[in-house]
């Protein structure tokens, strides 16, 4: 019982670190409230700052992708309890982000700046929408399983873990990755696009597009029905599949031209 309770406490604490990191990330990206944000004053030469930032982004990308792969999970669970595997992944991801926040080096420079109040309001609204969409998307697919709480709770009760069944709730009927759509809004919607922010947005966008390919490969292996879902539902932009399918249909001679 002590071991089960320890794993449960570990899972709860890992989740608490994640949630605090998520809230800090909003301030970091949006230059709001936090002591050091993405666009703080530059302190080191441009090239040094750029290489530092790319290294921090690369560290997060490697950690986030490698630890999510099934082969790594099989090896990793020979070291950590299986019930704590997801919590450990969440904790390590949070630590990688905390390192990014702590050692991030602003680059300076401005790419664009929206001066009108209405334009700023629209972009801040899109920014807030993105972060909210990320959070809502996690709840649609079981927020507590995604962040390891369901796993540690079931082991505390002495119940076996049952993987979630494949489903397409609400937003997932229109795009396969609404959570990533939220990240795009969160990272690109800003009234002042600095060089720093642009580098961050481009790097994270590239990572997400690569990560989707790896994630979907694993999903097809775990859920064979995902292949049909992938053919029928667009990846990121709603309704584009239907337009593509309509465009690919042969035109009948009886149809108006």
Secondary structure, DSSP 8 states (H G I E B T S, - for coil): -HHHHHHHHHHHHHHHHHHHHHHHHHHHHHT-SSSS-TTS---S-HHHHHHHHHHHHHHHHHHHHHTTSHHHHHHHTTTS-GGGHHHHHHHHHHHHHHHHHHH------EEEE--SHHHHHHHHHHHHHHHHHHHHHHHHT-HHHHTTHHHHHHHHHT-----------GGGGT-S-HHHHHHHHHHH--SEEEHHHHHHHHHHHHHHHHHHHHHHHHHHHH-TTHHHHHHHS-SSSTTHHHHHHHHHS---TTS--
